[in-house]
Amino acid sequence: MAVMEQSKSVAIQRRDFMALLAGTMATPRLSWAKSNDERSVLYAAVGAELALYSVDEKALTLTRDAVTQVPEAVQYVWYHPTK
């Protein structure tokens, strides 16, 4: 009797994604991170609150710089193709 396994989709959690992102910032030679002469920032959204963080690559820390309230919850953000 053959047993069929159901395939499960794996979704990455927010904490796992942030840990992976921090890892790419810590190893710029192995990733496509910005060069050292440019400022690195991170945007994070929880509900309708969009926060801007500065990334300190040497200390591996995030510093909250600004918070903006937006009309709706933010799910995805990307650059407009014309910019």
N, CA, C and O atoms as CSV, one atom per row, in Angstrom:
chain,resi,resn,atom,element,x,y,z
A,1,MET,N,N,0.844,-1.174,0.000
A,1,MET,CA,C,0.000,0.000,0.000
A,1,MET,C,C,0.895,1.245,0.000
A,1,MET,O,O,1.734,1.406,0.886
A,2,ALA,N,N,0.722,2.100,-0.966
A,2,ALA,CA,C,1.533,3.314,-1.091
A,2,ALA,C,C,0.918,4.441,-0.269
A,2,ALA,O,O,-0.299,4.621,-0.240
A,3,VAL,N,N,1.774,5.181,0.386
A,3,VAL,CA,C,1.318,6.322,1.183
A,3,VAL,C,C,1.666,7.595,0.425
A,3,VAL,O,O,2.827,7.821,0.082
A,4,MET,N,N,0.670,8.420,0.164
A,4,MET,CA,C,0.883,9.673,-0.550
A,4,MET,C,C,1.018,10.803,0.468
A,4,MET,O,O,0.174,10.951,1.351
A,5,GLU,N,N,2.059,11.583,0.346
A,5,GLU,CA,C,2.240,12.737,1.235
A,5,GLU,C,C,1.720,13.986,0.545
A,5,GLU,O,O,1.914,14.187,-0.654
A,6,GLN,N,N,1.063,14.809,1.324
A,6,GLN,CA,C,0.583,16.070,0.776
A,6,GLN,C,C,1.710,17.085,0.852
A,6,GLN,O,O,2.416,17.174,1.857
A,7,SER,N,N,1.870,17.843,-0.210
A,7,SER,CA,C,2.895,18.887,-0.182
A,7,SER,C,C,2.354,20.090,0.575
A,7,SER,O,O,1.208,20.497,0.386
A,8,LYS,N,N,3.187,20.642,1.422
A,8,LYS,CA,C,2.803,21.807,2.217
A,8,LYS,C,C,3.599,23.008,1.734
A,8,LYS,O,O,4.804,22.908,1.505
A,9,SER,N,N,2.939,24.122,1.583
A,9,SER,CA,C,3.663,25.333,1.225
A,9,SER,C,C,4.276,25.922,2.493
A,9,SER,O,O,3.669,25.915,3.563
A,10,VAL,N,N,5.471,26.421,2.343
A,10,VAL,CA,C,6.186,26.975,3.479
A,10,VAL,C,C,6.223,28.489,3.315
A,10,VAL,O,O,6.725,28.998,2.313
A,11,ALA,N,N,5.699,29.195,4.288
A,11,ALA,CA,C,5.718,30.654,4.270
A,11,ALA,C,C,6.772,31.137,5.263
A,11,ALA,O,O,6.865,30.628,6.380
A,12,ILE,N,N,7.550,32.108,4.853
A,12,ILE,CA,C,8.574,32.649,5.737
A,12,ILE,C,C,7.927,33.657,6.686
A,12,ILE,O,O,7.139,34.502,6.261
A,13,GLN,N,N,8.255,33.565,7.936
A,13,GLN,CA,C,7.716,34.457,8.947
A,13,GLN,C,C,8.482,35.780,8.932
A,13,GLN,O,O,9.608,35.840,8.438
A,14,ARG,N,N,7.882,36.832,9.468
A,14,ARG,CA,C,8.485,38.159,9.472
A,14,ARG,C,C,9.832,38.174,10.203
A,14,ARG,O,O,10.785,38.788,9.723
A,15,ARG,N,N,9.919,37.510,11.348
A,15,ARG,CA,C,11.188,37.493,12.098
A,15,ARG,C,C,12.280,36.790,11.317
A,15,ARG,O,O,13.430,37.227,11.330
A,16,ASP,N,N,11.932,35.702,10.635
A,16,ASP,CA,C,12.918,34.991,9.824
A,16,ASP,C,C,13.399,35.868,8.672
A,16,ASP,O,O,14.590,35.902,8.364
A,17,PHE,N,N,12.466,36.573,8.039
A,17,PHE,CA,C,12.830,37.471,6.945
A,17,PHE,C,C,13.751,38.578,7.430
A,17,PHE,O,O,14.740,38.892,6.768
A,18,MET,N,N,13.439,39.178,8.583
A,18,MET,CA,C,14.275,40.254,9.114
A,18,MET,C,C,15.670,39.729,9.471
A,18,MET,O,O,16.661,40.434,9.279
A,19,ALA,N,N,15.756,38.512,9.983
A,19,ALA,CA,C,17.058,37.916,10.300
A,19,ALA,C,C,17.868,37.692,9.022
A,19,ALA,O,O,19.072,37.945,9.003
A,20,LEU,N,N,17.221,37.223,7.961
A,20,LEU,CA,C,17.911,37.053,6.689
A,20,LEU,C,C,18.368,38.389,6.122
A,20,LEU,O,O,19.471,38.496,5.587
A,21,LEU,N,N,17.523,39.404,6.238
A,21,LEU,CA,C,17.876,40.729,5.756
A,21,LEU,C,C,19.062,41.287,6.524
A,21,LEU,O,O,19.973,41.855,5.924
A,22,ALA,N,N,19.064,41.134,7.837
A,22,ALA,CA,C,20.187,41.604,8.652
A,22,ALA,C,C,21.465,40.861,8.279
A,22,ALA,O,O,22.547,41.448,8.287
A,23,GLY,N,N,21.352,39.589,7.954
A,23,GLY,CA,C,22.521,38.817,7.536
A,23,GLY,C,C,23.112,39.322,6.241
A,23,GLY,O,O,24.334,39.331,6.087
A,24,THR,N,N,22.274,39.746,5.300
A,24,THR,CA,C,22.801,40.289,4.047
A,24,THR,C,C,23.481,41.625,4.266
A,24,THR,O,O,24.421,41.967,3.549
A,25,MET,N,N,23.017,42.389,5.254
A,25,MET,CA,C,23.663,43.666,5.556
A,25,MET,C,C,25.014,43.444,6.232
A,25,MET,O,O,25.933,44.244,6.061
A,26,ALA,N,N,25.136,42.369,6.992
A,26,ALA,CA,C,26.373,42.092,7.711
A,26,ALA,C,C,27.458,41.548,6.789
A,26,ALA,O,O,28.644,41.656,7.103
A,27,THR,N,N,27.073,40.972,5.666
A,27,THR,CA,C,28.044,40.390,4.741
A,27,THR,C,C,27.883,41.000,3.354
A,27,THR,O,O,27.412,40.319,2.444
A,28,PRO,N,N,28.262,42.271,3.163
A,28,PRO,CA,C,28.016,42.934,1.879
A,28,PRO,C,C,28.786,42.323,0.718
A,28,PRO,O,O,28.339,42.439,-0.423
A,29,ARG,N,N,29.914,41.683,0.956
A,29,ARG,CA,C,30.666,41.094,-0.152
A,29,ARG,C,C,29.954,39.876,-0.725
A,29,ARG,O,O,30.125,39.547,-1.899
A,30,LEU,N,N,29.159,39.211,0.100
A,30,LEU,CA,C,28.463,38.018,-0.345
A,30,LEU,C,C,27.034,38.306,-0.783
A,30,LEU,O,O,26.309,37.387,-1.164
A,31,SER,N,N,26.625,39.560,-0.735
A,31,SER,CA,C,25.256,39.903,-1.083
A,31,SER,C,C,25.256,41.119,-2.002
A,31,SER,O,O,26.310,41.612,-2.405
A,32,TRP,N,N,24.073,41.585,-2.319
A,32,TRP,CA,C,23.931,42.772,-3.152
A,32,TRP,C,C,23.658,43.998,-2.291
A,32,TRP,O,O,22.962,44.914,-2.728
A,33,ALA,N,N,24.189,44.030,-1.087
A,33,ALA,CA,C,23.981,45.163,-0.188
A,33,ALA,C,C,24.699,46.389,-0.739
A,33,ALA,O,O,25.601,46.271,-1.569
A,34,LYS,N,N,24.299,47.552,-0.276
A,34,LYS,CA,C,24.903,48.795,-0.722
A,34,LYS,C,C,26.349,48.895,-0.250
A,34,LYS,O,O,26.745,48.253,0.723
A,35,SER,N,N,27.124,49.704,-0.949
A,35,SER,CA,C,28.511,49.912,-0.540
A,35,SER,C,C,28.567,50.730,0.746
A,35,SER,O,O,27.567,51.315,1.161
A,36,ASN,N,N,29.723,50.767,1.363
A,36,ASN,CA,C,29.866,51.417,2.667
A,36,ASN,C,C,29.677,52.924,2.635
A,36,ASN,O,O,29.400,53.518,3.677
A,37,ASP,N,N,29.816,53.569,1.475
A,37,ASP,CA,C,29.683,55.015,1.415
A,37,ASP,C,C,28.222,55.475,1.321
A,37,ASP,O,O,27.955,56.676,1.359
A,38,GLU,N,N,27.291,54.552,1.202
A,38,GLU,CA,C,25.879,54.895,1.138
A,38,GLU,C,C,25.187,54.532,2.448
A,38,GLU,O,O,25.602,53.602,3.140
A,39,ARG,N,N,24.133,55.269,2.782
A,39,ARG,CA,C,23.353,55.014,3.993
A,39,ARG,C,C,22.339,53.908,3.717
A,39,ARG,O,O,21.646,53.934,2.700
A,40,SER,N,N,22.257,52.949,4.614
A,40,SER,CA,C,21.290,51.858,4.482
A,40,SER,C,C,20.102,52.135,5.387
A,40,SER,O,O,20.269,52.531,6.541
A,41,VAL,N,N,18.914,51.928,4.863
A,41,VAL,CA,C,17.689,52.115,5.644
A,41,VAL,C,C,16.799,50.899,5.471
A,41,VAL,O,O,16.967,50.111,4.540
A,42,LEU,N,N,15.851,50.760,6.382
A,42,LEU,CA,C,14.890,49.671,6.343
A,42,LEU,C,C,13.527,50.243,6.664
A,42,LEU,O,O,13.379,51.015,7.611
A,43,TYR,N,N,12.542,49.874,5.890
A,43,TYR,CA,C,11.159,50.251,6.162
A,43,TYR,C,C,10.429,49.026,6.687
A,43,TYR,O,O,10.572,47.932,6.140
A,44,ALA,N,N,9.654,49.202,7.736
A,44,ALA,CA,C,8.858,48.110,8.299
A,44,ALA,C,C,7.461,48.642,8.591
A,44,ALA,O,O,7.300,49.758,9.084
A,45,ALA,N,N,6.465,47.841,8.286
A,45,ALA,CA,C,5.079,48.261,8.501
A,45,ALA,C,C,4.371,47.273,9.408
A,45,ALA,O,O,4.487,46.058,9.247
A,46,VAL,N,N,3.631,47.823,10.368
A,46,VAL,CA,C,2.743,47.040,11.214
A,46,VAL,C,C,1.397,47.740,11.160
A,46,VAL,O,O,1.225,48.827,11.713
A,47,GLY,N,N,0.448,47.107,10.491
A,47,GLY,CA,C,-0.851,47.743,10.310
A,47,GLY,C,C,-0.714,48.996,9.459
A,47,GLY,O,O,-0.129,48.957,8.377
A,48,ALA,N,N,-1.251,50.105,9.946
A,48,ALA,CA,C,-1.202,51.371,9.208
A,48,ALA,C,C,-0.031,52.243,9.644
A,48,ALA,O,O,-0.013,53.436,9.341
A,49,GLU,N,N,0.945,51.679,10.347
A,49,GLU,CA,C,2.120,52.435,10.801
A,49,GLU,C,C,3.336,51.997,9.997
A,49,GLU,O,O,3.716,50.827,10.018
A,50,LEU,N,N,3.944,52.946,9.287
A,50,LEU,CA,C,5.128,52.687,8.471
A,50,LEU,C,C,6.322,53.336,9.150
A,50,LEU,O,O,6.340,54.553,9.335
A,51,ALA,N,N,7.321,52.542,9.523
A,51,ALA,CA,C,8.479,53.050,10.267
A,51,ALA,C,C,9.728,52.992,9.403
A,51,ALA,O,O,9.905,52.071,8.606
A,52,LEU,N,N,10.597,53.992,9.573
A,52,LEU,CA,C,11.881,54.078,8.897
A,52,LEU,C,C,12.972,53.818,9.924
A,52,LEU,O,O,13.008,54.468,10.969
A,53,TYR,N,N,13.865,52.871,9.636
A,53,TYR,CA,C,14.969,52.540,10.523
A,53,TYR,C,C,16.290,52.786,9.818
A,53,TYR,O,O,16.422,52.498,8.629
A,54,SER,N,N,17.280,53.323,10.545
A,54,SER,CA,C,18.644,53.403,10.050
A,54,SER,C,C,19.355,52.121,10.440
A,54,SER,O,O,19.158,51.602,11.538
A,55,VAL,N,N,20.178,51.616,9.542
A,55,VAL,CA,C,20.899,50.373,9.791
A,55,VAL,C,C,22.344,50.708,10.112
A,55,VAL,O,O,23.036,51.336,9.310
A,56,ASP,N,N,22.804,50.285,11.298
A,56,ASP,CA,C,24.212,50.414,11.670
A,56,ASP,C,C,24.852,49.059,11.401
A,56,ASP,O,O,24.692,48.120,12.181
A,57,GLU,N,N,25.585,48.964,10.277
A,57,GLU,CA,C,26.129,47.692,9.842
A,57,GLU,C,C,27.273,47.207,10.724
A,57,GLU,O,O,27.515,46.003,10.811
A,58,LYS,N,N,27.976,48.119,11.373
A,58,LYS,CA,C,29.087,47.708,12.238
A,58,LYS,C,C,28.581,47.137,13.555
A,58,LYS,O,O,29.087,46.119,14.026
A,59,ALA,N,N,27.575,47.794,14.157
A,59,ALA,CA,C,27.026,47.333,15.436
A,59,ALA,C,C,25.879,46.343,15.249
A,59,ALA,O,O,25.393,45.765,16.221
A,60,LEU,N,N,25.441,46.144,13.990
A,60,LEU,CA,C,24.313,45.263,13.670
A,60,LEU,C,C,23.065,45.646,14.457
A,60,LEU,O,O,22.426,44.806,15.091
A,61,THR,N,N,22.732,46.948,14.402
A,61,THR,CA,C,21.554,47.443,15.102
A,61,THR,C,C,20.673,48.249,14.156
A,61,THR,O,O,21.120,48.725,13.113
A,62,LEU,N,N,19.418,48.387,14.546
A,62,LEU,CA,C,18.459,49.235,13.848
A,62,LEU,C,C,18.060,50.353,14.787
A,62,LEU,O,O,17.820,50.120,15.972
A,63,THR,N,N,17.987,51.578,14.259
A,63,THR,CA,C,17.553,52.729,15.035
A,63,THR,C,C,16.325,53.321,14.361
A,63,THR,O,O,16.369,53.687,13.187
A,64,ARG,N,N,15.223,53.413,15.109
A,64,ARG,CA,C,13.983,53.957,14.547
A,64,ARG,C,C,14.141,55.458,14.362
A,64,ARG,O,O,14.403,56.185,15.320
A,65,ASP,N,N,13.979,55.922,13.118
A,65,ASP,CA,C,14.142,57.336,12.799
A,65,ASP,C,C,12.819,58.074,12.692
A,65,ASP,O,O,12.684,59.183,13.210
A,66,ALA,N,N,11.852,57.476,12.032
A,66,ALA,CA,C,10.581,58.168,11.798
A,66,ALA,C,C,9.452,57.155,11.690
A,66,ALA,O,O,9.661,56.000,11.319
A,67,VAL,N,N,8.251,57.614,12.022
A,67,VAL,CA,C,7.049,56.794,11.903
A,67,VAL,C,C,5.986,57.618,11.192
A,67,VAL,O,O,5.768,58.784,11.521
A,68,THR,N,N,5.331,57.006,10.220
A,68,THR,CA,C,4.284,57.669,9.464
A,68,THR,C,C,3.014,56.837,9.555
A,68,THR,O,O,3.047,55.618,9.391
A,69,GLN,N,N,1.908,57.496,9.814
A,69,GLN,CA,C,0.608,56.831,9.801
A,69,GLN,C,C,0.049,56.931,8.381
A,69,GLN,O,O,-0.033,58.024,7.821
A,70,VAL,N,N,-0.329,55.806,7.808
A,70,VAL,CA,C,-0.904,55.777,6.465
A,70,VAL,C,C,-2.379,55.386,6.568
A,70,VAL,O,O,-2.782,54.789,7.566
A,71,PRO,N,N,-3.196,55.712,5.554
A,71,PRO,CA,C,-4.633,55.478,5.656
A,71,PRO,C,C,-5.029,54.010,5.807
A,71,PRO,O,O,-6.028,53.713,6.461
A,72,GLU,N,N,-4.278,53.102,5.226
A,72,GLU,CA,C,-4.599,51.673,5.256
A,72,GLU,C,C,-3.374,50.875,5.680
A,72,GLU,O,O,-2.260,51.400,5.708
A,73,ALA,N,N,-3.582,49.624,6.005
A,73,ALA,CA,C,-2.471,48.744,6.351
A,73,ALA,C,C,-1.574,48.533,5.134
A,73,ALA,O,O,-2.068,48.383,4.016
A,74,VAL,N,N,-0.273,48.522,5.344
A,74,VAL,CA,C,0.706,48.342,4.271
A,74,VAL,C,C,1.094,46.868,4.224
A,74,VAL,O,O,1.445,46.274,5.244
A,75,GLN,N,N,1.025,46.278,3.012
A,75,GLN,CA,C,1.423,44.888,2.881
A,75,GLN,C,C,2.721,44.779,2.085
A,75,GLN,O,O,3.654,44.107,2.524
A,76,TYR,N,N,2.797,45.419,0.940
A,76,TYR,CA,C,3.991,45.403,0.102
A,76,TYR,C,C,4.279,46.815,-0.373
A,76,TYR,O,O,3.369,47.620,-0.571
A,77,VAL,N,N,5.574,47.102,-0.552
A,77,VAL,CA,C,6.000,48.405,-1.075
A,77,VAL,C,C,7.119,48.163,-2.071
A,77,VAL,O,O,7.996,47.330,-1.840
A,78,TRP,N,N,7.090,48.897,-3.186
A,78,TRP,CA,C,8.161,48.812,-4.157
A,78,TRP,C,C,8.242,50.129,-4.914
A,78,TRP,O,O,7.304,50.926,-4.908
A,79,TYR,N,N,9.387,50.344,-5.569
A,79,TYR,CA,C,9.581,51.543,-6.370
A,79,TYR,C,C,8.669,51.520,-7.581
A,79,TYR,O,O,8.405,50.461,-8.150
A,80,HIS,N,N,8.188,52.692,-7.974
A,80,HIS,CA,C,7.412,52.809,-9.207
A,80,HIS,C,C,8.346,52.578,-10.379
A,80,HIS,O,O,9.484,53.045,-10.334
A,81,PRO,N,N,7.918,51.869,-11.447
A,81,PRO,CA,C,8.814,51.550,-12.553
A,81,PRO,C,C,9.410,52.755,-13.270
A,81,PRO,O,O,10.452,52.632,-13.913
A,82,THR,N,N,8.771,53.914,-13.172
A,82,THR,CA,C,9.299,55.097,-13.867
A,82,THR,C,C,10.388,55.810,-13.069
A,82,THR,O,O,10.999,56.747,-13.583
A,83,LYS,N,N,10.649,55.394,-11.829
A,83,LYS,CA,C,11.657,56.077,-11.013
A,83,LYS,C,C,12.929,55.296,-10.921
A,83,LYS,O,O,13.877,55.736,-10.269
